[in-house]
Amino acid sequence: MKTLNLEHPSPGMSVAKAAPMTQNTDNVGAFLPGKRVAFPATGQGVLEGLRCGVKDVFDIAGISTGYGNPDWERTHEIPQTDAWAVQAVRRHGARIVGKTLTDELAFSLAGNNHHYGAPVNPAAPERLTGGSSCGSAAAVAAGLCDIGLGTDTAGSVRAPASYCGIFGFRSTHGLIPKDGVCRLAPSFDAIGWFARDVDTLVAVGAALLPDSPHAEVAGWLSFDSAWRSVPVDTQRNADSMLERITSSLNTFESLHIDLAELDTWVEAFRTVQFHEVWQELGPWLEQVQPVLGPGVRERVLAASRVTKGEYLAATRIRERVKRKFSSLLEGGRILVMPTVSAAAPLRTASVEALNAQRQADLRFLCLASLAGLPQVSMPAFAVGGAPLGLSIVGAPGADTMLLSVAARIQAIGHVQ
């Protein structure tokens, strides 16, 4: 029988000694206490001279990996090797400047950790950064680092990128090794990163992505049902932007998916994700009985109750979504859509309000997650003075092409 107490007392962190950072004060709470530490580059390359913040789900040799939860930190050994992605950025010339805050167990889109707080969103201080890669997004947006490594399961890079007005990239599922990275829902978990400019975003891709043949855009799809869900002013601005991109690059076609079908996809995503979360974390949760914050606690309990029948039914829906988008995007077609449904929620938002926005945002975010697709979020719009991102989505393995297209769109002058 699955039992969760979730009221075990929370101990402090255990952090290995490392050289502390002494410059560029973290005035947004992006880095974890005791983990604003320096690790030099190990080689030279496309990232030479750049600073990299690392989400505290990636292993760095000699410093604990906390996964956003003190009980996780105290029950896991300090790693002796860097995660593959950390090794890669260091090998290509980037230096590590610290470990950044993550939502608890990377199981939230809010950017608010019950144990360590919520980083300030530099683009909209009264609003949340989004999560779960909240610290990496805040650090990049605040200029505390040039690159922010993150992970994306349900949108944990894409949503913060949109909320913070920066560039964010989710890679094709399984394309970049996840060695040395905490697992949440393995069939969805993907490596991603943040940057303030598209050139840096592309450079990280050159360091992390495998070589691929050059490909050209064969066509564009505008996700009309998503555009109709965002504020009217954003729709007007998007129409103008899409017309200009069309004249410069290629012709658009429209894609319509009923809201009811999108909600079915969200539910399928949630069911498969929750099943995998429990398979991955359930034994630890039952043994340790960790303290979990609001929202995360309820999702963990829901994950423990997913039945085999529910999971199998959801996987069938997932396979249909994968086939649909494999067909739609084959041959170099690209989907254009808003990254999320609205600007970031207010820092004062209730759990109920956060859950409502999570549901609305997942209608957009679940597509790439379900189908394992690469996606770039670019700063493009403002809603009530807060950022809202434009996204381009490609077929599996089209990562390098997608990054190249993002650079072309910015060169045309249609993103900030």
MARMI-353297 format. One record per residue (C-alpha): residue in one letter; chain; x negated, y, z negated. Coordinates in nm, 4 decimals, decimal comma, always signed. Example, Ala and Ser with C-alpha at 12.3 -4.5 7.8 and 13.67 -1.06 7.14 Angstrom:
2
> a;A;-1,2300;-0,4500;-0,7800;
> s;A;-1,3670;-0,1060;-0,7140;
This chain:
416
> m;A;+0,0000;+0,0000;+0,0000;
> k;A;-0,1227;+0,3484;+0,0912;
> t;A;-0,1479;+0,5700;-0,2158;
> l;A;-0,2842;+0,9215;-0,2401;
> n;A;-0,3163;+1,1147;-0,5644;
> l;A;-0,4880;+1,4213;-0,4146;
> e;A;-0,5358;+1,5786;-0,7574;
> h;A;-0,8897;+1,4660;-0,8358;
> p;A;-1,1022;+1,7513;-0,9779;
> s;A;-1,3277;+1,9242;-0,7243;
> p;A;-1,7053;+1,9198;-0,7951;
> g;A;-1,9652;+2,1572;-0,6576;
> m;A;-2,1765;+2,1133;-0,3471;
> s;A;-2,5130;+1,9418;-0,3263;
> v;A;-2,7348;+2,1279;-0,0822;
> a;A;-3,0904;+2,0468;+0,0212;
> k;A;-3,3587;+2,3126;-0,0022;
> a;A;-3,4212;+2,5146;+0,3152;
> a;A;-3,5472;+2,8595;+0,4098;
> p;A;-3,2749;+3,1174;+0,3316;
> m;A;-3,1755;+3,3811;+0,5858;
> t;A;-3,2513;+3,7328;+0,4688;
> q;A;-3,1266;+3,9475;+0,7582;
> n;A;-2,7875;+4,0289;+0,9101;
> t;A;-2,5639;+4,0110;+0,6043;
> d;A;-2,2695;+3,7777;+0,6474;
> n;A;-1,9933;+4,0291;+0,5807;
> v;A;-1,7211;+3,8114;+0,7337;
> g;A;-1,7679;+3,4938;+0,5277;
> a;A;-1,8594;+3,2846;+0,8314;
> f;A;-2,1413;+3,0845;+0,6713;
> l;A;-2,1144;+2,8464;+0,3781;
> p;A;-2,2726;+2,9455;+0,0450;
> g;A;-2,6237;+2,8019;+0,0252;
> k;A;-2,6216;+2,7006;+0,3921;
> r;A;-2,7277;+3,0263;+0,5593;
> v;A;-3,0640;+2,8727;+0,6358;
> a;A;-3,3131;+2,8866;+0,9231;
> f;A;-3,4278;+2,5970;+1,1397;
> p;A;-3,6615;+2,6874;+1,4282;
> a;A;-3,6322;+2,5900;+1,7923;
> t;A;-3,8208;+2,2741;+1,8836;
> g;A;-3,8776;+2,3602;+2,2497;
> q;A;-3,8279;+2,6183;+2,5214;
> g;A;-3,5526;+2,6488;+2,7764;
> v;A;-3,2309;+2,8223;+2,8780;
> l;A;-3,1425;+2,9105;+2,5166;
> e;A;-3,4788;+3,0592;+2,4215;
> g;A;-3,4484;+3,3350;+2,1613;
> l;A;-3,0791;+3,2729;+2,0923;
> r;A;-2,9349;+3,2195;+1,7442;
> c;A;-2,6976;+2,9290;+1,6832;
> g;A;-2,4470;+2,8809;+1,4012;
> v;A;-2,3430;+2,5196;+1,3434;
> k;A;-2,0000;+2,4081;+1,2232;
> d;A;-2,0367;+2,2075;+0,9028;
> v;A;-1,9277;+1,8863;+1,0714;
> f;A;-2,2614;+1,8489;+1,2555;
> d;A;-2,5552;+1,6881;+1,0791;
> i;A;-2,8712;+1,8921;+1,0296;
> a;A;-3,1604;+1,6979;+0,8792;
> g;A;-3,2190;+1,7860;+0,5146;
> i;A;-2,8944;+1,9743;+0,4518;
> s;A;-2,5623;+1,8258;+0,3450;
> t;A;-2,2655;+1,7945;+0,5806;
> g;A;-1,9579;+1,9035;+0,3886;
> y;A;-1,6732;+1,8595;+0,6396;
> g;A;-1,4923;+2,1431;+0,4633;
> n;A;-1,4298;+1,9436;+0,1459;
> p;A;-1,6441;+1,9288;-0,1716;
> d;A;-1,5435;+1,5691;-0,2419;
> w;A;-1,6595;+1,4644;+0,1025;
> e;A;-1,9899;+1,6393;+0,0417;
> r;A;-2,0574;+1,4711;-0,2911;
> t;A;-1,9729;+1,1224;-0,1587;
> h;A;-2,1955;+1,1328;+0,1506;
> e;A;-2,5733;+1,1266;+0,1739;
> i;A;-2,7767;+1,4152;+0,3121;
> p;A;-2,8566;+1,3310;+0,6766;
> q;A;-3,2132;+1,2670;+0,7850;
> t;A;-3,1676;+1,3530;+1,1532;
> d;A;-2,9956;+1,6288;+1,3503;
> a;A;-2,6768;+1,5630;+1,5424;
> w;A;-2,7362;+1,5140;+1,9160;
> a;A;-2,5920;+1,8562;+2,0041;
> v;A;-2,8055;+2,0296;+1,7399;
> q;A;-3,1159;+1,8567;+1,8748;
> a;A;-3,0239;+1,9681;+2,2272;
> v;A;-2,9778;+2,3378;+2,1512;
> r;A;-3,3012;+2,3463;+1,9501;
> r;A;-3,4871;+2,1618;+2,2254;
> h;A;-3,3691;+2,4243;+2,4753;
> g;A;-3,4966;+2,7137;+2,2648;
> a;A;-3,2184;+2,8120;+2,0230;
> r;A;-3,2894;+2,8486;+1,6528;
> i;A;-3,0347;+2,7480;+1,3897;
> v;A;-2,9258;+3,0259;+1,1536;
> g;A;-2,6935;+2,8340;+0,9250;
> k;A;-2,3923;+2,6120;+0,8772;
> t;A;-2,0537;+2,7701;+0,9346;
> l;A;-1,7232;+2,7224;+0,7586;
> t;A;-1,4761;+2,4657;+0,8884;
> d;A;-1,1174;+2,4011;+0,7957;
> e;A;-1,0863;+2,1103;+0,5581;
> l;A;-1,1685;+1,7816;+0,7358;
> a;A;-1,1351;+1,9862;+1,0590;
> f;A;-0,7616;+1,9133;+1,0260;
> s;A;-0,6099;+2,2593;+1,0759;
> l;A;-0,5758;+2,5315;+1,3385;
> a;A;-0,5427;+2,8123;+1,0819;
> g;A;-0,9002;+2,8976;+0,9819;
> n;A;-0,8275;+2,8994;+0,6091;
> n;A;-1,0078;+2,6563;+0,3799;
> h;A;-0,8522;+2,5926;+0,0375;
> h;A;-1,1968;+2,5490;-0,1206;
> y;A;-1,4113;+2,8058;+0,0612;
> g;A;-1,1697;+3,0700;+0,1849;
> a;A;-1,0911;+3,2217;+0,5242;
> p;A;-1,3535;+3,4027;+0,7334;
> v;A;-1,2657;+3,7545;+0,8450;
> n;A;-1,1576;+3,7851;+1,2075;
> p;A;-1,3829;+4,0689;+1,3361;
> a;A;-1,1407;+4,1448;+1,6203;
> a;A;-0,8345;+4,1681;+1,3944;
> p;A;-0,9305;+4,1739;+1,0244;
> e;A;-0,5703;+4,1453;+0,9061;
> r;A;-0,5337;+3,8172;+1,0966;
> l;A;-0,6844;+3,4696;+1,0649;
> t;A;-0,9652;+3,3481;+1,2881;
> g;A;-0,7967;+3,0213;+1,3732;
> g;A;-0,9600;+2,6872;+1,3154;
> s;A;-1,0922;+2,4475;+1,2554;
> s;A;-1,4155;+2,5922;+1,3975;
> c;A;-1,3384;+2,9159;+1,2138;
> g;A;-1,6841;+3,0045;+1,0816;
> s;A;-1,8591;+2,9572;+1,4151;
> a;A;-1,6003;+3,1789;+1,5870;
> a;A;-1,6245;+3,4515;+1,3215;
> a;A;-2,0060;+3,4441;+1,3241;
> v;A;-2,0205;+3,4836;+1,7020;
> a;A;-1,7538;+3,7550;+1,7079;
> a;A;-1,9384;+3,9465;+1,4330;
> g;A;-2,2735;+3,9235;+1,6132;
> l;A;-2,4303;+3,7064;+1,3426;
> c;A;-2,5275;+3,4490;+1,6031;
> d;A;-2,5190;+3,4180;+1,9810;
> i;A;-2,3897;+3,0610;+1,9983;
> g;A;-2,1424;+2,8869;+1,7709;
> l;A;-2,1279;+2,5080;+1,7882;
> g;A;-1,7854;+2,3619;+1,7177;
> t;A;-1,5612;+2,0653;+1,7767;
> d;A;-1,2200;+2,0591;+1,9406;
> t;A;-0,9578;+1,7930;+1,8705;
> a;A;-0,6284;+1,9834;+1,8894;
> g;A;-0,7680;+2,3217;+1,9928;
> s;A;-1,0263;+2,3925;+1,7241;
> v;A;-1,2519;+2,5855;+1,9633;
> r;A;-0,9917;+2,7171;+2,2061;
> a;A;-0,7563;+2,8711;+1,9474;
> p;A;-1,0289;+3,0581;+1,7500;
> a;A;-1,1800;+3,1843;+2,0764;
> s;A;-0,8438;+3,3322;+2,1734;
> y;A;-0,7738;+3,4726;+1,8263;
> c;A;-1,1203;+3,6319;+1,7933;
> g;A;-1,1497;+3,7688;+2,1469;
> i;A;-1,4568;+3,5663;+2,2488;
> f;A;-1,5404;+3,2919;+2,4975;
> g;A;-1,4816;+2,9310;+2,3958;
> f;A;-1,5365;+2,6016;+2,5751;
> r;A;-1,3997;+2,2526;+2,5125;
> s;A;-1,5929;+1,9876;+2,7051;
> t;A;-1,4504;+1,6819;+2,8772;
> h;A;-1,3813;+1,4180;+2,6151;
> g;A;-1,6810;+1,1873;+2,5780;
> l;A;-1,9076;+1,3805;+2,8151;
> i;A;-2,1336;+1,5169;+2,5381;
> p;A;-2,2568;+1,2672;+2,2760;
> k;A;-2,0984;+1,3068;+1,9316;
> d;A;-2,3772;+1,1317;+1,7410;
> g;A;-2,4122;+1,2899;+1,3975;
> v;A;-2,0705;+1,4587;+1,4028;
> c;A;-1,7886;+1,3927;+1,1549;
> r;A;-1,5008;+1,2067;+1,3192;
> l;A;-1,1356;+1,3092;+1,2908;
> a;A;-0,9428;+1,1520;+1,5800;
> p;A;-1,2100;+0,9929;+1,7994;
> s;A;-1,0110;+0,9663;+2,1221;
> f;A;-0,9484;+1,3436;+2,1103;
> d;A;-1,2630;+1,4821;+1,9422;
> a;A;-1,4806;+1,6825;+2,1828;
> i;A;-1,7862;+1,9064;+2,1504;
> g;A;-1,7358;+2,2771;+2,2168;
> w;A;-1,8984;+2,6144;+2,1654;
> f;A;-1,8442;+2,9899;+2,1432;
> a;A;-2,0233;+3,2904;+2,2928;
> r;A;-1,9605;+3,6640;+2,3216;
> d;A;-2,0512;+3,6671;+2,6916;
> v;A;-2,0028;+3,4258;+2,9772;
> d;A;-2,3748;+3,4026;+3,0610;
> t;A;-2,4480;+3,2544;+2,7186;
> l;A;-2,1467;+3,0228;+2,7478;
> v;A;-2,2846;+2,8921;+3,0787;
> a;A;-2,6388;+2,8599;+2,9390;
> v;A;-2,5186;+2,6340;+2,6570;
> g;A;-2,3499;+2,4196;+2,9197;
> a;A;-2,6818;+2,3891;+3,1019;
> a;A;-2,8370;+2,2625;+2,7777;
> l;A;-2,5633;+2,0210;+2,6700;
> l;A;-2,3875;+1,8973;+2,9836;
> p;A;-2,5215;+1,6261;+3,2146;
> d;A;-2,6232;+1,7256;+3,5655;
> s;A;-2,3344;+1,7209;+3,8121;
> p;A;-2,3021;+1,7843;+4,1864;
> h;A;-2,1949;+2,1299;+4,2986;
> a;A;-1,8184;+2,1592;+4,3496;
> e;A;-1,5916;+2,4322;+4,4811;
> v;A;-1,2437;+2,5327;+4,3689;
> a;A;-0,9865;+2,3696;+4,5972;
> g;A;-0,6772;+2,5409;+4,4584;
> w;A;-0,5117;+2,7004;+4,1582;
> l;A;-0,2078;+2,6190;+3,9477;
> s;A;-0,0363;+2,8851;+3,7378;
> f;A;+0,1313;+2,7289;+3,4338;
> d;A;+0,4488;+2,9348;+3,4649;
> s;A;+0,6339;+2,7785;+3,1719;
> a;A;+0,3470;+2,8764;+2,9431;
> w;A;+0,3287;+3,2317;+3,0763;
> r;A;+0,7015;+3,2762;+3,0128;
> s;A;+0,6444;+3,1878;+2,6464;
> v;A;+0,4066;+3,4772;+2,5752;
> p;A;+0,5074;+3,8419;+2,5084;
> v;A;+0,6545;+4,0320;+2,8052;
> d;A;+0,3681;+4,2832;+2,8264;
> t;A;+0,1220;+3,9957;+2,8461;
> q;A;+0,3284;+3,8371;+3,1241;
> r;A;+0,3100;+4,1602;+3,3264;
> n;A;-0,0641;+4,1921;+3,2728;
> a;A;-0,1098;+3,8269;+3,3624;
> d;A;+0,0878;+3,8654;+3,6863;
> s;A;-0,1378;+4,1528;+3,7899;
> m;A;-0,4511;+3,9621;+3,6893;
> l;A;-0,3485;+3,6467;+3,8755;
> e;A;-0,2753;+3,8456;+4,1903;
> r;A;-0,6240;+3,9977;+4,1819;
> i;A;-0,7889;+3,6617;+4,1216;
> t;A;-0,5846;+3,5139;+4,4082;
> s;A;-0,7070;+3,7766;+4,6522;
> s;A;-1,0657;+3,7178;+4,5444;
> l;A;-1,0786;+3,3409;+4,5071;
> n;A;-0,7911;+3,1216;+4,6252;
> t;A;-0,4154;+3,0732;+4,6458;
> f;A;-0,2009;+2,9948;+4,3427;
> e;A;+0,0809;+2,7453;+4,3136;
> s;A;+0,3222;+2,7306;+4,0212;
> l;A;+0,3524;+2,4537;+3,7649;
> h;A;+0,6687;+2,4284;+3,5568;
> i;A;+0,7152;+2,1913;+3,2637;
> d;A;+1,0311;+2,2085;+3,0537;
> l;A;+0,9919;+2,3155;+2,6923;
> a;A;+1,1574;+1,9923;+2,5787;
> e;A;+0,8963;+1,7894;+2,7663;
> l;A;+0,6148;+1,9954;+2,6153;
> d;A;+0,7557;+1,9265;+2,2692;
> t;A;+0,7599;+1,5556;+2,3534;
> w;A;+0,3928;+1,5810;+2,4464;
> v;A;+0,3137;+1,7647;+2,1231;
> e;A;+0,4845;+1,4918;+1,9228;
> a;A;+0,2958;+1,2220;+2,1141;
> f;A;-0,0318;+1,4027;+2,0547;
> r;A;+0,0449;+1,4430;+1,6856;
> t;A;+0,1397;+1,0761;+1,6460;
> v;A;-0,1748;+0,9437;+1,8135;
> q;A;-0,3910;+1,1966;+1,6308;
> f;A;-0,2387;+1,1160;+1,2919;
> h;A;-0,2776;+0,7414;+1,3516;
> e;A;-0,6454;+0,7885;+1,4342;
> v;A;-0,6991;+1,0243;+1,1401;
> w;A;-0,5691;+0,7609;+0,9021;
> q;A;-0,7732;+0,4841;+1,0648;
> e;A;-1,0827;+0,7020;+1,0379;
> l;A;-1,0363;+0,8686;+0,6985;
> g;A;-0,7741;+0,6598;+0,5192;
> p;A;-1,0148;+0,4268;+0,3343;
> w;A;-1,2175;+0,7225;+0,2050;
> l;A;-0,9035;+0,9156;+0,1085;
> e;A;-0,7619;+0,6212;-0,0861;
> q;A;-1,0891;+0,5484;-0,2624;
> v;A;-1,1944;+0,9038;-0,3512;
> q;A;-0,8524;+1,0710;-0,3970;
> p;A;-0,9944;+1,4116;-0,2953;
> v;A;-0,8448;+1,7507;-0,3680;
> l;A;-0,6827;+1,8708;-0,0450;
> g;A;-0,5365;+2,2124;+0,0240;
> p;A;-0,1813;+2,2976;+0,1361;
> g;A;-0,1036;+2,1980;+0,4922;
> v;A;-0,3934;+1,9540;+0,5155;
> r;A;-0,2512;+1,7546;+0,2245;
> e;A;+0,0887;+1,7238;+0,3941;
> r;A;-0,0646;+1,6261;+0,7285;
> v;A;-0,2765;+1,3572;+0,5624;
> l;A;+0,0329;+1,2140;+0,3945;
> a;A;+0,2158;+1,2167;+0,7287;
> a;A;-0,0817;+1,0432;+0,8904;
> s;A;-0,0601;+0,7632;+0,6353;
> r;A;+0,2999;+0,6898;+0,7422;
> v;A;+0,2628;+0,6534;+1,1204;
> t;A;+0,3872;+0,3082;+1,2241;
> k;A;+0,2329;+0,0851;+1,4882;
> g;A;+0,5486;+0,1163;+1,6981;
> e;A;+0,5354;+0,4965;+1,6861;
> y;A;+0,1695;+0,4907;+1,7800;
> l;A;+0,2188;+0,2565;+2,0768;
> a;A;+0,5120;+0,4611;+2,2089;
> a;A;+0,3045;+0,7785;+2,1826;
> t;A;+0,0110;+0,6215;+2,3673;
> r;A;+0,2410;+0,5428;+2,6603;
> i;A;+0,3415;+0,9095;+2,6806;
> r;A;-0,0234;+1,0071;+2,6583;
> e;A;-0,1115;+0,7833;+2,9532;
> r;A;+0,1630;+0,9474;+3,1617;
> v;A;+0,0222;+1,2926;+3,0789;
> k;A;-0,3296;+1,1797;+3,1725;
> r;A;-0,2090;+1,0430;+3,5066;
> k;A;-0,0083;+1,3583;+3,5772;
> f;A;-0,2983;+1,5964;+3,5224;
> s;A;-0,5502;+1,3687;+3,6904;
> s;A;-0,3346;+1,3944;+4,0015;
> l;A;-0,2627;+1,7677;+3,9672;
> l;A;-0,6263;+1,8668;+3,9178;
> e;A;-0,8062;+1,6197;+4,1425;
> g;A;-1,0313;+1,7521;+4,4133;
> g;A;-1,1236;+2,0753;+4,2373;
> r;A;-0,7906;+2,2329;+4,1445;
> i;A;-0,7762;+2,4522;+3,8335;
> l;A;-0,4887;+2,5260;+3,5957;
> v;A;-0,4568;+2,8848;+3,4684;
> m;A;-0,2633;+2,9529;+3,1483;
> p;A;-0,2610;+3,1498;+2,8238;
> t;A;-0,4812;+2,9768;+2,5682;
> v;A;-0,2204;+2,9947;+2,2920;
> s;A;+0,1320;+3,1288;+2,2482;
> a;A;+0,0549;+3,4452;+2,0513;
> a;A;-0,2082;+3,6481;+1,8703;
> a;A;-0,3565;+3,5059;+1,5504;
> p;A;-0,1253;+3,4701;+1,2509;
> l;A;-0,1572;+3,7209;+0,9700;
> r;A;-0,3805;+3,6327;+0,6754;
> t;A;-0,0714;+3,6672;+0,4546;
> a;A;+0,1321;+3,4161;+0,6593;
> s;A;+0,3129;+3,1452;+0,4658;
> v;A;+0,2452;+2,7752;+0,5213;
> e;A;+0,5821;+2,7610;+0,6988;
> a;A;+0,4824;+3,0434;+0,9354;
> l;A;+0,1463;+2,8810;+1,0043;
> n;A;+0,3152;+2,5501;+1,0838;
> a;A;+0,5574;+2,7252;+1,3218;
> q;A;+0,2719;+2,8889;+1,5118;
> r;A;+0,0792;+2,5616;+1,5116;
> q;A;+0,3745;+2,3954;+1,6850;
> a;A;+0,4046;+2,6762;+1,9417;
> d;A;+0,0312;+2,6817;+2,0113;
> l;A;+0,0114;+2,3034;+2,0443;
> r;A;+0,2498;+2,3198;+2,3415;
> f;A;-0,0394;+2,4811;+2,5270;
> l;A;-0,3341;+2,3181;+2,3518;
> c;A;-0,2170;+1,9560;+2,3665;
> l;A;-0,2559;+1,9303;+2,7448;
> a;A;-0,6370;+1,9257;+2,7507;
> s;A;-0,6452;+1,7168;+2,4332;
> l;A;-0,4086;+1,4473;+2,5630;
> a;A;-0,5745;+1,4255;+2,9042;
> g;A;-0,9352;+1,4726;+2,7853;
> l;A;-0,9844;+1,7813;+3,0024;
> p;A;-1,2429;+2,0616;+2,9891;
> q;A;-1,1085;+2,4102;+2,9181;
> v;A;-1,2537;+2,7619;+2,8979;
> s;A;-1,0819;+3,0353;+2,6947;
> m;A;-1,1763;+3,3899;+2,7954;
> p;A;-1,0832;+3,7203;+2,6271;
> a;A;-0,8229;+3,8837;+2,8495;
> f;A;-0,5182;+4,0347;+2,6749;
> a;A;-0,4134;+4,2252;+2,3641;
> v;A;-0,0909;+4,1665;+2,1718;
> g;A;-0,0222;+4,4258;+1,9046;
> g;A;-0,3893;+4,5206;+1,9123;
> a;A;-0,5058;+4,1604;+1,8613;
> p;A;-0,6703;+3,9361;+2,1235;
> l;A;-0,5033;+3,6665;+2,3328;
> g;A;-0,7089;+3,4497;+2,5650;
> l;A;-0,6769;+3,3402;+2,9268;
> s;A;-0,7650;+2,9755;+2,9912;
> i;A;-0,8782;+2,7766;+3,2906;
> v;A;-0,8510;+2,3967;+3,2796;
> g;A;-1,0201;+2,1471;+3,5113;
> a;A;-1,0254;+1,7774;+3,5852;
> p;A;-1,2325;+1,5427;+3,3668;
> g;A;-1,6001;+1,5991;+3,4416;
> a;A;-1,5442;+1,9381;+3,6077;
> d;A;-1,7153;+2,1154;+3,3171;
> t;A;-1,9983;+2,2782;+3,5110;
> m;A;-1,7648;+2,3952;+3,7866;
> l;A;-1,5267;+2,5393;+3,5265;
> l;A;-1,8045;+2,7376;+3,3583;
> s;A;-1,9152;+2,8672;+3,6981;
> v;A;-1,5590;+2,9762;+3,7759;
> a;A;-1,5365;+3,1579;+3,4414;
> a;A;-1,8476;+3,3538;+3,5389;
> r;A;-1,6957;+3,4383;+3,8775;
> i;A;-1,3710;+3,5577;+3,7193;
> q;A;-1,5610;+3,7834;+3,4808;
> a;A;-1,7702;+3,9166;+3,7699;
> i;A;-1,4491;+4,0109;+3,9496;
> g;A;-1,3730;+4,2151;+3,6390;
> h;A;-1,0620;+4,0514;+3,5034;
> v;A;-1,1768;+3,9503;+3,1580;
> q;A;-1,3350;+4,1611;+2,8874;
